[in-house]
Amino acid sequence: MSEQVELTNPVELSVGGMSGHIFRRSIHVGMILLPWIYFEHGEMISDKLGLTLPQFVSTMVFILFILEALRLQFGITIFGQREYEANQISALGWGAFGIGIVFVMAPVEAYAWPIILSLSLGDPFLGEMRRRGMSTRDVVLSSTALLILVWLACWHLFGTPWWLAFFFAPLCVASEWPRLRYIDDNATMVLIPLGMILLLEPFLQLM
């Protein structure tokens, strides 16, 4: 993500101003529906299209890639996007890629739900706390506390090992922190925890 984002109010960079900013946050939070669609209706949808579920996920991600490439070709930003996204892959594009990888590589509720919820709820929470001028320490502590609750909720609902909450909540917060010019934190907040889950999986199976 560009350093410019850190130095400027994100509302000022959003197409549509405050309305665009709110729409962007709403889309982010709305991503909590994706694992529900995948686990509850994914098989039915993919069967109707004559695809396997992994093929359906990959197809959707490829379609978004094509749309993103067309958008970049014409330098377009849509309502809610940031001005700098006219010249680089958008947060939505990176988020779609990361979530698609989760569904392909870790298609179980115990892992997919908390990783995706950490992105859809944690990222906008972090951004809003910063926008309100909270100190870095308070942003980290409050966001970590929120994500611990998210992972513990997934332990209750989906059987996620409870102790992962105290490791992965701070990891997800830390994964949002790198300020990379072209790779959005929507990707790092998903791919870094996913990578760690995949490395731990052989040990988790023994517990």
Short mmCIF file of the C-alpha atoms (twelve columns), coordinates in Angstrom:
data_MODEL
# 
_entry.id   MODEL 
# 
loop_
_atom_site.group_PDB 
_atom_site.id 
_atom_site.type_symbol 
_atom_site.label_atom_id 
_atom_site.label_alt_id 
_atom_site.label_comp_id 
_atom_site.label_asym_id 
_atom_site.label_seq_id 
_atom_site.Cartn_x 
_atom_site.Cartn_y 
_atom_site.Cartn_z 
_atom_site.pdbx_PDB_model_num 
ATOM 1   C CA . MET A 1   0.000   0.000   0.000   1 
ATOM 2   C CA . SER A 2   1.326   3.437   -0.845  1 
ATOM 3   C CA . GLU A 3   2.941   5.568   1.873   1 
ATOM 4   C CA . GLN A 4   0.576   8.316   0.752   1 
ATOM 5   C CA . VAL A 5   -2.273  6.413   2.387   1 
ATOM 6   C CA . GLU A 6   -0.590  6.669   5.773   1 
ATOM 7   C CA . LEU A 7   -0.145  10.398  5.503   1 
ATOM 8   C CA . THR A 8   -3.578  11.311  4.176   1 
ATOM 9   C CA . ASN A 9   -7.093  10.885  5.501   1 
ATOM 10  C CA . PRO A 10  -8.484  7.891   3.548   1 
ATOM 11  C CA . VAL A 11  -11.799 9.716   3.172   1 
ATOM 12  C CA . GLU A 12  -10.021 12.391  1.118   1 
ATOM 13  C CA . LEU A 13  -8.577  9.713   -1.174  1 
ATOM 14  C CA . SER A 14  -11.876 7.896   -1.687  1 
ATOM 15  C CA . VAL A 15  -13.919 8.358   -4.842  1 
ATOM 16  C CA . GLY A 16  -17.196 9.728   -3.499  1 
ATOM 17  C CA . GLY A 17  -15.711 11.207  -0.311  1 
ATOM 18  C CA . MET A 18  -17.318 10.050  2.915   1 
ATOM 19  C CA . SER A 19  -20.104 8.215   1.070   1 
ATOM 20  C CA . GLY A 20  -17.520 6.303   -0.960  1 
ATOM 21  C CA . HIS A 21  -15.517 5.576   2.177   1 
ATOM 22  C CA . ILE A 22  -18.591 4.166   3.950   1 
ATOM 23  C CA . PHE A 23  -19.451 2.083   0.878   1 
ATOM 24  C CA . ARG A 24  -15.906 0.685   0.822   1 
ATOM 25  C CA . ARG A 25  -16.117 -0.257  4.497   1 
ATOM 26  C CA . SER A 26  -19.533 -1.851  3.904   1 
ATOM 27  C CA . ILE A 27  -18.137 -4.008  1.108   1 
ATOM 28  C CA . HIS A 28  -15.336 -5.073  3.433   1 
ATOM 29  C CA . VAL A 29  -17.690 -6.079  6.222   1 
ATOM 30  C CA . GLY A 30  -19.969 -7.732  3.680   1 
ATOM 31  C CA . MET A 31  -17.194 -10.228 2.912   1 
ATOM 32  C CA . ILE A 32  -18.349 -12.153 5.981   1 
ATOM 33  C CA . LEU A 33  -21.030 -13.570 3.659   1 
ATOM 34  C CA . LEU A 34  -18.458 -15.267 1.426   1 
ATOM 35  C CA . PRO A 35  -17.678 -18.265 3.677   1 
ATOM 36  C CA . TRP A 36  -21.413 -18.696 4.317   1 
ATOM 37  C CA . ILE A 37  -22.082 -18.774 0.570   1 
ATOM 38  C CA . TYR A 38  -19.160 -21.150 0.025   1 
ATOM 39  C CA . PHE A 39  -20.022 -23.669 2.727   1 
ATOM 40  C CA . GLU A 40  -23.816 -23.482 2.524   1 
ATOM 41  C CA . HIS A 41  -24.442 -23.010 -1.206  1 
ATOM 42  C CA . GLY A 42  -21.125 -23.494 -3.009  1 
ATOM 43  C CA . GLU A 43  -21.682 -27.106 -4.038  1 
ATOM 44  C CA . MET A 44  -25.155 -26.355 -5.393  1 
ATOM 45  C CA . ILE A 45  -23.965 -23.346 -7.400  1 
ATOM 46  C CA . SER A 46  -20.925 -25.119 -8.829  1 
ATOM 47  C CA . ASP A 47  -22.993 -28.204 -9.752  1 
ATOM 48  C CA . LYS A 48  -25.440 -26.035 -11.710 1 
ATOM 49  C CA . LEU A 49  -22.507 -24.586 -13.648 1 
ATOM 50  C CA . GLY A 50  -21.017 -28.006 -14.299 1 
ATOM 51  C CA . LEU A 51  -17.910 -27.256 -12.240 1 
ATOM 52  C CA . THR A 52  -16.305 -28.648 -9.139  1 
ATOM 53  C CA . LEU A 53  -16.295 -26.315 -6.157  1 
ATOM 54  C CA . PRO A 54  -12.555 -25.504 -6.467  1 
ATOM 55  C CA . GLN A 55  -13.073 -24.856 -10.192 1 
ATOM 56  C CA . PHE A 56  -15.936 -22.474 -9.409  1 
ATOM 57  C CA . VAL A 57  -13.785 -20.545 -6.917  1 
ATOM 58  C CA . SER A 58  -10.899 -20.310 -9.386  1 
ATOM 59  C CA . THR A 59  -13.247 -19.201 -12.173 1 
ATOM 60  C CA . MET A 60  -14.671 -16.390 -10.039 1 
ATOM 61  C CA . VAL A 61  -11.183 -15.181 -9.140  1 
ATOM 62  C CA . PHE A 62  -10.093 -15.276 -12.805 1 
ATOM 63  C CA . ILE A 63  -13.177 -13.263 -13.807 1 
ATOM 64  C CA . LEU A 64  -12.303 -10.638 -11.197 1 
ATOM 65  C CA . PHE A 65  -8.728  -10.591 -12.513 1 
ATOM 66  C CA . ILE A 66  -10.012 -9.895  -16.038 1 
ATOM 67  C CA . LEU A 67  -12.274 -7.098  -14.797 1 
ATOM 68  C CA . GLU A 68  -9.394  -5.672  -12.777 1 
ATOM 69  C CA . ALA A 69  -7.095  -5.779  -15.811 1 
ATOM 70  C CA . LEU A 70  -9.687  -3.909  -17.892 1 
ATOM 71  C CA . ARG A 71  -10.110 -1.335  -15.135 1 
ATOM 72  C CA . LEU A 72  -6.360  -0.763  -14.970 1 
ATOM 73  C CA . GLN A 73  -6.086  -0.597  -18.756 1 
ATOM 74  C CA . PHE A 74  -8.428  2.404   -18.786 1 
ATOM 75  C CA . GLY A 75  -7.214  3.890   -15.478 1 
ATOM 76  C CA . ILE A 76  -10.692 3.733   -13.957 1 
ATOM 77  C CA . THR A 77  -11.577 4.061   -10.288 1 
ATOM 78  C CA . ILE A 78  -15.109 3.290   -9.181  1 
ATOM 79  C CA . PHE A 79  -17.184 4.611   -6.291  1 
ATOM 80  C CA . GLY A 80  -15.465 3.811   -3.014  1 
ATOM 81  C CA . GLN A 81  -12.031 3.102   -4.447  1 
ATOM 82  C CA . ARG A 82  -8.983  5.187   -3.607  1 
ATOM 83  C CA . GLU A 83  -7.465  7.530   -6.165  1 
ATOM 84  C CA . TYR A 84  -4.140  5.669   -6.256  1 
ATOM 85  C CA . GLU A 85  -5.942  2.453   -7.268  1 
ATOM 86  C CA . ALA A 86  -6.294  3.835   -10.784 1 
ATOM 87  C CA . ASN A 87  -2.716  2.681   -11.371 1 
ATOM 88  C CA . GLN A 88  -2.407  -0.463  -9.258  1 
ATOM 89  C CA . ILE A 89  -4.350  -3.587  -8.337  1 
ATOM 90  C CA . SER A 90  -7.171  -2.572  -6.017  1 
ATOM 91  C CA . ALA A 91  -7.795  -3.712  -2.465  1 
ATOM 92  C CA . LEU A 92  -10.827 -5.605  -3.792  1 
ATOM 93  C CA . GLY A 93  -8.663  -7.437  -6.316  1 
ATOM 94  C CA . TRP A 94  -6.123  -8.439  -3.697  1 
ATOM 95  C CA . GLY A 95  -8.882  -9.453  -1.291  1 
ATOM 96  C CA . ALA A 96  -10.528 -11.655 -3.924  1 
ATOM 97  C CA . PHE A 97  -7.202  -13.328 -4.670  1 
ATOM 98  C CA . GLY A 98  -6.471  -13.978 -0.990  1 
ATOM 99  C CA . ILE A 99  -9.934  -15.304 -0.170  1 
ATOM 100 C CA . GLY A 100 -9.909  -17.489 -3.284  1 
ATOM 101 C CA . ILE A 101 -6.609  -19.029 -2.166  1 
ATOM 102 C CA . VAL A 102 -8.124  -19.732 1.272   1 
ATOM 103 C CA . PHE A 103 -11.082 -21.580 -0.253  1 
ATOM 104 C CA . VAL A 104 -8.824  -23.610 -2.546  1 
ATOM 105 C CA . MET A 105 -6.101  -24.482 -0.027  1 
ATOM 106 C CA . ALA A 106 -7.946  -24.526 3.323   1 
ATOM 107 C CA . PRO A 107 -11.586 -25.284 2.461   1 
ATOM 108 C CA . VAL A 108 -12.667 -26.176 6.004   1 
ATOM 109 C CA . GLU A 109 -14.842 -24.031 8.231   1 
ATOM 110 C CA . ALA A 110 -12.471 -24.192 11.201  1 
ATOM 111 C CA . TYR A 111 -9.806  -22.297 9.246   1 
ATOM 112 C CA . ALA A 112 -11.556 -20.403 6.459   1 
ATOM 113 C CA . TRP A 113 -14.080 -18.655 8.707   1 
ATOM 114 C CA . PRO A 114 -11.627 -17.061 11.185  1 
ATOM 115 C CA . ILE A 115 -9.122  -16.044 8.492   1 
ATOM 116 C CA . ILE A 116 -11.765 -14.352 6.351   1 
ATOM 117 C CA . LEU A 117 -13.523 -12.767 9.336   1 
ATOM 118 C CA . SER A 118 -10.186 -11.375 10.515  1 
ATOM 119 C CA . LEU A 119 -9.881  -9.605  7.168   1 
ATOM 120 C CA . SER A 120 -13.483 -8.476  6.765   1 
ATOM 121 C CA . LEU A 121 -13.825 -7.157  10.333  1 
ATOM 122 C CA . GLY A 122 -10.242 -6.532  11.425  1 
ATOM 123 C CA . ASP A 123 -9.023  -4.434  8.510   1 
ATOM 124 C CA . PRO A 124 -11.806 -1.803  8.616   1 
ATOM 125 C CA . PHE A 125 -11.598 -1.721  12.421  1 
ATOM 126 C CA . LEU A 126 -7.859  -1.011  12.262  1 
ATOM 127 C CA . GLY A 127 -8.401  1.668   9.632   1 
ATOM 128 C CA . GLU A 128 -11.139 3.432   11.554  1 
ATOM 129 C CA . MET A 129 -9.160  3.424   14.795  1 
ATOM 130 C CA . ARG A 130 -6.243  5.040   12.979  1 
ATOM 131 C CA . ARG A 131 -8.527  7.558   11.295  1 
ATOM 132 C CA . ARG A 132 -9.789  8.627   14.703  1 
ATOM 133 C CA . GLY A 133 -6.240  9.387   15.824  1 
ATOM 134 C CA . MET A 134 -5.699  6.514   18.254  1 
ATOM 135 C CA . SER A 135 -2.119  5.772   19.218  1 
ATOM 136 C CA . THR A 136 -0.371  2.831   17.564  1 
ATOM 137 C CA . ARG A 137 -0.352  0.965   20.885  1 
ATOM 138 C CA . ASP A 138 -4.100  1.388   21.375  1 
ATOM 139 C CA . VAL A 139 -4.830  0.414   17.766  1 
ATOM 140 C CA . VAL A 140 -2.810  -2.789  18.135  1 
ATOM 141 C CA . LEU A 141 -4.298  -3.731  21.514  1 
ATOM 142 C CA . SER A 142 -7.920  -3.007  20.588  1 
ATOM 143 C CA . SER A 143 -7.633  -4.775  17.230  1 
ATOM 144 C CA . THR A 144 -5.944  -7.797  18.773  1 
ATOM 145 C CA . ALA A 145 -8.698  -8.013  21.406  1 
ATOM 146 C CA . LEU A 146 -11.364 -7.886  18.682  1 
ATOM 147 C CA . LEU A 147 -9.723  -10.641 16.661  1 
ATOM 148 C CA . ILE A 148 -9.222  -12.846 19.718  1 
ATOM 149 C CA . LEU A 149 -13.005 -12.677 20.152  1 
ATOM 150 C CA . VAL A 150 -13.461 -13.511 16.458  1 
ATOM 151 C CA . TRP A 151 -11.243 -16.609 16.674  1 
ATOM 152 C CA . LEU A 152 -12.867 -17.721 19.931  1 
ATOM 153 C CA . ALA A 153 -16.292 -17.335 18.327  1 
ATOM 154 C CA . CYS A 154 -15.080 -19.605 15.518  1 
ATOM 155 C CA . TRP A 155 -13.910 -22.123 18.134  1 
ATOM 156 C CA . HIS A 156 -17.458 -22.176 19.484  1 
ATOM 157 C CA . LEU A 157 -19.191 -22.258 16.090  1 
ATOM 158 C CA . PHE A 158 -16.833 -24.161 13.797  1 
ATOM 159 C CA . GLY A 159 -14.421 -26.105 15.983  1 
ATOM 160 C CA . THR A 160 -11.352 -23.928 15.410  1 
ATOM 161 C CA . PRO A 161 -8.732  -24.909 18.029  1 
ATOM 162 C CA . TRP A 162 -9.278  -22.349 20.806  1 
ATOM 163 C CA . TRP A 163 -5.622  -21.688 21.477  1 
ATOM 164 C CA . LEU A 164 -5.085  -20.451 17.917  1 
ATOM 165 C CA . ALA A 165 -6.969  -17.282 18.922  1 
ATOM 166 C CA . PHE A 166 -4.059  -16.090 21.063  1 
ATOM 167 C CA . PHE A 167 -1.514  -16.686 18.320  1 
ATOM 168 C CA . PHE A 168 -3.406  -15.776 15.172  1 
ATOM 169 C CA . ALA A 169 -5.149  -12.629 16.426  1 
ATOM 170 C CA . PRO A 170 -1.841  -10.748 16.874  1 
ATOM 171 C CA . LEU A 171 -0.494  -12.375 13.705  1 
ATOM 172 C CA . CYS A 172 -3.442  -11.038 11.688  1 
ATOM 173 C CA . VAL A 173 -2.923  -7.557  13.131  1 
ATOM 174 C CA . ALA A 174 0.800   -7.717  12.354  1 
ATOM 175 C CA . SER A 175 -0.008  -8.919  8.824   1 
ATOM 176 C CA . GLU A 176 -1.931  -5.695  8.191   1 
ATOM 177 C CA . TRP A 177 0.966   -3.499  9.246   1 
ATOM 178 C CA . PRO A 178 3.504   -3.753  6.364   1 
ATOM 179 C CA . ARG A 179 3.094   -0.790  4.025   1 
ATOM 180 C CA . LEU A 180 3.918   -2.265  0.631   1 
ATOM 181 C CA . ARG A 181 3.487   -0.104  -2.424  1 
ATOM 182 C CA . TYR A 182 1.696   -2.555  -4.699  1 
ATOM 183 C CA . ILE A 183 0.539   -5.417  -2.452  1 
ATOM 184 C CA . ASP A 184 -2.504  -4.400  -0.422  1 
ATOM 185 C CA . ASP A 185 -2.997  -5.467  3.171   1 
ATOM 186 C CA . ASN A 186 -6.141  -7.286  2.024   1 
ATOM 187 C CA . ALA A 187 -3.714  -9.879  0.661   1 
ATOM 188 C CA . THR A 188 -1.207  -9.960  3.521   1 
ATOM 189 C CA . MET A 189 -3.930  -10.243 6.187   1 
ATOM 190 C CA . VAL A 190 -5.146  -13.439 4.514   1 
ATOM 191 C CA . LEU A 191 -2.074  -15.040 2.967   1 
ATOM 192 C CA . ILE A 192 0.264   -14.761 5.968   1 
ATOM 193 C CA . PRO A 193 -2.188  -16.411 8.431   1 
ATOM 194 C CA . LEU A 194 -3.110  -18.975 5.765   1 
ATOM 195 C CA . GLY A 195 0.543   -19.880 5.274   1 
ATOM 196 C CA . MET A 196 0.992   -20.345 9.003   1 
ATOM 197 C CA . ILE A 197 -2.158  -22.489 9.237   1 
ATOM 198 C CA . LEU A 198 -0.862  -24.736 6.450   1 
ATOM 199 C CA . LEU A 199 2.478   -25.118 8.236   1 
ATOM 200 C CA . LEU A 200 0.750   -25.953 11.521  1 
ATOM 201 C CA . GLU A 201 -1.855  -28.287 10.021  1 
ATOM 202 C CA . PRO A 202 0.267   -31.458 10.296  1 
ATOM 203 C CA . PHE A 203 0.584   -30.827 14.040  1 
ATOM 204 C CA . LEU A 204 -3.032  -29.732 14.512  1 
ATOM 205 C CA . GLN A 205 -4.193  -33.100 13.171  1 
ATOM 206 C CA . LEU A 206 -2.423  -34.776 16.081  1 
ATOM 207 C CA . MET A 207 -4.214  -32.688 18.737  1 
# 
